Amino acid sequence: MAEENKVRLHGMWASPFVMLVKLTLEIKGMQYEYVEEDLVNKSLVLLKYNPIHKKVPVLVVNGKPLVESLIILEHIDETWKSGPRFLPEDPYEKAQLRFWCSFVHKQVFETMMLVLTSDGEEQEKAAKEFFERLSTLEEEIKNIFPEGIQVIDQKNVGLLDLVVVTTLSHYKAQEEYLGLKLIDPEMTPLLFSWLTALLELPLVKEALPHHEMVVGFLKYLRRETLKSTSA
Ligand SMILES: N[C@@H](CCC(=O)N[C@@H](CS)C(=O)NCC(=O)O)C(=O)O
């Protein structure tokens, strides 16, 4: 590989943001090196490349770091134009797409994390808010797919497809572990069908970690978060 094309991704296997960048690199057909980070003992390299947020993913291209998954994605899309494009040319469409990607990453992801790491009344409140946000997304899906969910294939997968599938990819393991329905086919039928179709894409299936690993990670996450919030 020529030096000017050296790409390295610092990530953590369970992170939806890392999975998003991985899928993008793979769809673009890019060669890259992957470095698994231990987020409990962050490496000096991670701290050097992302001193402000200290989070993964970090993409290092020719020695230059990029952080924040959606920013990384736009950079990849604009730099490697040869593969499929993830962002539309039209400025208004692009702005709308950015809005909905950010809505899923912030509003949906954050309330989902609260549901996964709380108990009792706090969990009920978080779940209510999470379902409200999913209903907002469901309304937008009606605009995106006015004729119902289209057949999605790997070659025409878009940015919002990738953001939705990576953010919600662990939902079955989460439902099983918590004994809670998170993606309800009756409450949000379009989201359920969209997600089901996306999870069937071969590239997505291959990228998903094993169910048991996700359940093990959830146990750990709940235990550590509940311990720190009750201290
Ligand atoms: N907005 C960031 C979120 C990244 C993020 O939250 N990464 C988590 C893993 S899922 C992380 O590195 N956490 C380490 C920490 O918070 O110390 C992005 O889109 O890249």
The ligand as an SDF file (V2000), in Angstrom:
LIG
                    3D

 20 19  0  0  0  0  0  0  0  0999 V2000
  -19.9960   11.2710   19.0010 N   0  0  0  0  0  0  0  0  0  0  0  0
  -18.9620   10.2700   18.9850 C   0  0  0  0  0  0  0  0  0  0  0  0
  -19.2920    9.2080   20.0160 C   0  0  0  0  0  0  0  0  0  0  0  0
  -18.1660    8.2100   20.2060 C   0  0  0  0  0  0  0  0  0  0  0  0
  -18.3470    7.4030   21.4830 C   0  0  0  0  0  0  0  0  0  0  0  0
  -19.2310    7.6770   22.3070 O   0  0  0  0  0  0  0  0  0  0  0  0
  -17.4710    6.4100   21.6780 N   0  0  0  0  0  0  0  0  0  0  0  0
  -17.5010    5.6260   22.8950 C   0  0  0  0  0  0  0  0  0  0  0  0
  -17.6190    4.1370   22.5580 C   0  0  0  0  0  0  0  0  0  0  0  0
  -19.2270    3.7870   21.9330 S   0  0  0  0  0  0  0  0  0  0  0  0
  -16.1810    5.8260   23.6540 C   0  0  0  0  0  0  0  0  0  0  0  0
  -15.1340    5.8690   23.0720 O   0  0  0  0  0  0  0  0  0  0  0  0
  -16.2680    5.9340   24.9770 N   0  0  0  0  0  0  0  0  0  0  0  0
  -15.1360    6.0990   25.8270 C   0  0  0  0  0  0  0  0  0  0  0  0
  -15.3770    7.0870   26.9260 C   0  0  0  0  0  0  0  0  0  0  0  0
  -16.4670    7.7060   26.9650 O   0  0  0  0  0  0  0  0  0  0  0  0
  -14.4880    7.2680   27.7400 O   0  0  0  0  0  0  0  0  0  0  0  0
  -18.8380    9.6880   17.5650 C   0  0  0  0  0  0  0  0  0  0  0  0
  -19.8280    9.7580   16.8230 O   0  0  0  0  0  0  0  0  0  0  0  0
  -17.7460    9.2170   17.2020 O   0  0  0  0  0  0  0  0  0  0  0  0
  1  2  1  0
  2  3  1  0
  2 18  1  0
  3  4  1  0
  4  5  1  0
  5  6  2  0
  5  7  1  0
  7  8  1  0
  8  9  1  0
  8 11  1  0
  9 10  1  0
 11 12  2  0
 11 13  1  0
 13 14  1  0
 14 15  1  0
 15 16  2  0
 15 17  1  0
 18 19  2  0
 18 20  1  0
M  END
$$$$
